[in-house]
């Protein structure tokens, strides 16, 4: 993942890697990144919003560079190094790093400080600073022991920050503690990590592409959704474009078309996209009895389940027609839209592509239809333009991750972070 954002007067450039299946680690990285972005936005009196990443013209020499990347994987432990370089307008600044430990089996997340017994901290600080442990100094000058990682022979590599001074940037100071001395300094957790050094790597469980973690409070996201398919001719063409552009999407399928083209429905799911229920015969649900609404839903669930092996967890009412009775009867969250392309009306990419680009905002759900050749004809231009602007194109489950979708409730876009 990457992000370039103008936050207040600061330009922030960030890169980080999520690990499938480790929700705790991914959440820790999100919290850390949002904390940095919120702090950058605070002097201007606000908080970070994904829209800031769509306006990245730098206004000063002040910049923050952030990274969080896997550093080591041994046994059941994955180590991630988080690093921040904060550069002021005069070119000087501060640098800091920390290592985070995640267990691929339990999902638990630990800081590097937890590797040590509390009584070992003073001795390690003494080695880092060269000042004997018995000589007290200002606590504000004591280096934080946040970045520690084991070497292949069991030695402990410690990276501490030397604070900036007038006219001089801060820097990182590396220190290595010999494996013969390390054992007595470690906590139970530290010994556990050390014991994993030569173990066979245990990977975390794989996550389907449609459900992979993306935090849409961090990056500007949009969910492109396509109704009325699958169509054996046009839908595979769209899948080819999405694959070429590395974009995820959501397909609201009708039961009748799924029965007619089950292999195409399966192709959508196998490509890693999300699938929603769009009723069996595409009626105005507001004109049906609750029992008839349920029948439309159940027949579609059955058709999609037969084609792809699972039933959709959300739906879209045809024409967006839903009243309180329909909302109560469908039994799933209702995903409507914030941007209506009207692609079915214009049948002209020259018309609907600029309309979407003009109306879209971070967090929006966009409605289109994969059964029209004219819609497919405009997708490469639309997707390329959105990605060039800085949008990450995600599925509906990814867009709303962290926001529980309640059956019977209507959703059009991701709510802003509170």
Order of alpha helices (4+ residues) and beta strands (2+ residues): beta-beta-alpha-beta-beta-beta-beta-alpha-beta-beta-beta-alpha-alpha-beta-alpha-beta-alpha-alpha-beta-alpha-beta-alpha-beta-beta-alpha-alpha-beta-alpha-alpha-beta-alpha-beta
